[in-house]
Amino acid sequence: MSFKDKTIVITGASGGIGGETARLFAGEGANVVVNYFSSPEKAEVIIRELEEAGCEAFAFKADVSSPEEVKAMMEAAVERFGRIDVLVNCAAKHPPPMFDFKDPDWEYWKCMAHVNVMGVLVCSHCATSPLRESGGNIVNVVMDWDAGGLGYTLTKTAGTPLTRGLARELAPIRVNAVSPGAVDTWGMTDEEKEYFTGITLLKRVGQPVDIAKAILFLASEDASFITGATIQVDGGTRLLV
């Protein structure tokens, strides 16, 4: 699996799953655009790591729900590297605060919807032209199953039908998704690790690299006949809960 001289745009790449995905793509010879919104220091740490690994990379601040800012980011990627081969929609607006139906924070809810749903659509729209030119593809990070939610989980679950809709709209550009389980992204407490290990068939908590490896697979030629699919990378959690 090689991405030598390919250009990868990763939203929400200043840390966590996005940052690990950037590292793996860089290790396969890709050029990487690290999108961030509120963490410039973290983005620069990622850039330094990528450059030390021999990767050409730059960071770009953009609100993924802003067509103007995203368009500027895609244009910067093409200007710097001449092409875009893969778009990874990894940016997400997380709680806290959790959505409280009795005392709703409507502005925060709208912010989650803008980033988690509209952001995927906006970034995919703005990347379409260069992806058509390169024969590239899109990988989204979504949630494919939830017992029912009114806040964050609702907005992330929307990414699954959105992935299928984009696959239909953009073909032959491939559009796929990865649905993580519980991932130790920023550092779980011991109690959280114990809980999530208990509801996972593989008896461990997921790591960002577990998700990143699945993203690389879907973006690669090894997945050249896969589109509109969502891969579960949850250690079997969905089979237990």
N, C-alpha and C positions, 0 to 999 in steps of 0.2 A: 504494500500500500504506500504509494508515493504521491506527494503533492508538490514536487519540485517545480519551482517557478510559478505555481498557482497563487492566486490572491484570494485570501479569506477575510471576509468582514464579519466580525463577531460583536454583537451587541451585548451590553452588560458584561464586558470582558475584563473588568478591573479586579476581579477576584472570583472565588468560588468555582462553579462549573465553567463559567466563561473563561476565567483565567487559565484553568487546567486545559481547556480545549485549545486555547491559544498556544500553550506550551507543546501540546501533542502535534498540532499542525506545524509548528516551527520545527519540531524534530523530524518532520517528514519533508522539510525543504521548502515550505510555503512562505510567502510574504503575508503578513498579518496586519489588519487594521483593528486596533483595540478601541472599541467604542465605550465611553463612560458618560455619566451625567453629573454625579455628585462626589466622585472620589478621584480627583486628579493625582493625588499622591500615590494611591494604590495602582492607578493606571501606569504611572511612570515606573513603578517597581516592576510591573509585568514587562514593560518595554525594555528595561535594562536586562532582565533575564533573557528575553528573546534575542536581543542583540548580542549578548554574551554567548548565546548558542549559535550565532552565525546567521540569524534570521534578520531580514529587513522588515521593520515594523514601525508604525507610528500610532499615536493615540489621537482620538478625535472626540471632542465633547459634543453630544447631540441628544436632544430629547427625542426618543424614538417615535413619539406620537406627533411630532412636528414635521409635516411634509417638507417645509423649507429647510430645516436643519438636516434632515436625513438626506435630502437631495444634494445638499452641499457636501455631506460626508461621502456619498457614493461618487460624486464628481472628483473629490480629492483622492479617493482610492484609484480611480481610473487615471487621473493626472499623474500620480506617483508611480503606479505599477503597470498602467496600460490596459488593465483588465480586471474583472471580478469573476471568480470561478465558483465561489461558495459563499452563501449568506447563512450565518447561524444566528437565528433569533433567540437569544438567551436572556435578554434584559427582562427584569421582572420587578414589580413593586410589591414588597412583602409587608405583612403586618409585623410588628404592632403599629397602630392599634388594631385589635380584632373588631370585626363589624358587630356593633351592638344594636340589635333591632329596636330596643326600647329607647335608645338614645343615639340614633345614627349620625355618623360623621359623613355627610353626603359628599363633601369635597374630597375627603380621602378615598371614598368609594369610587368617585369619578376618576381620580388619579390612578387607582389600580386598573380600572377598565381601560383608560387611555393607554397606559403602558403595556398591560398584559394582553389586550385584545387589539386595540387600534394600532399599537406599535408594530405588531407582527404584520398587519395589513399594509401599513405605510412603508415599512422597510422593504417588504416584498415588492410593492408597487414601484418604488424608486430604484430597486436593483434589477428590475425585469429586463430592461434594454441591454445592459452589459452582460447579464447572464445569458440572454439569447445569443449574443455575439460569441461568447466563450463556450457555449454548450454546458453551462454550469447548473447548479442546483441549490435548493434551500433545505435547511434542517431547522425545525422549530423545537423548542423545549416546552412541553405542555404537561397537562395532567389529564390522563385518559379515563380516570374513574374516580368518583367521589360519591359518598352516600347522600350528599345534598348539602349545599352551602349557599350562603347569601353574600359572602365577601370574597376573599382571595381565591378560594377554591373554585368558586363560580367563574371568575374571570380566567383562571388558568385552564379549566375544563373546556372553555369555549375554544381553546386552541386546537382541539382535536377535529371538530367539524370544519374549523377554519383551514386546517391543513388539507383536508380532503377537497374543500372548495377551491383552494389555491392550486392544487394538483390538477383539477379539472380545467380551471381557467388558464393556467400557464403552460400546459403541456405543449411541447415535449420537455420543458423545464421540469425536472423532477422535484417534488416537494414531499418531504417526509418529516416525521417527528419522533422524539424520544420522550418517554414519560417516566421520570425518575420516581423512586420510592423515597423513603427517608434517607437523606444524604447529610453527612456531617460537613456542612459547607463552611460555617463560621465557628464551629466548636460547640458540640452538645455537652450538656451536663452528664454526669454519670447516671443520674436517674433517667434522663432521656435516652441515653444509649441502651440502658437495660430494658426500657419499655419497647423501643423499636426493634431491638434484637429479638425480643420475645414474640413479636408479630411478623417475623421474617423467616421464611422457610430455610434460608441459607445461614441463619443464626449469626448475622453480623450486620452492622450499619453500613450503608453505602458510602463510598467516597467519591469526590468529584471526578476522579480519574475513571471510575466505572462508567459514569455518564459520558464523559468525553470520548472514551473508546467507541461507544455506540454511535456517537455523532460522527466520528471519523469514518466509521464503516458506512453509514448511510450517505455520506458525502463522496465516497470513493467509487471507483469503477466496479468494485466488487458488488455494489448495489445497483448496477446500471439498469436493471429491469424491475426496480421497486419504486413505486410512487404512490402517494396518498396513504401510506402506511404509518402506523405508530408502534414503535417498539417499546415494550415494557421493560424497564431496567430497575426492578424493585426488589430483587432477591426473593420473589415469590410472595410478597406481602398481600397482593390482591387475592391470592388463593386462600388466605386465612381470615381476612376481615371483610 
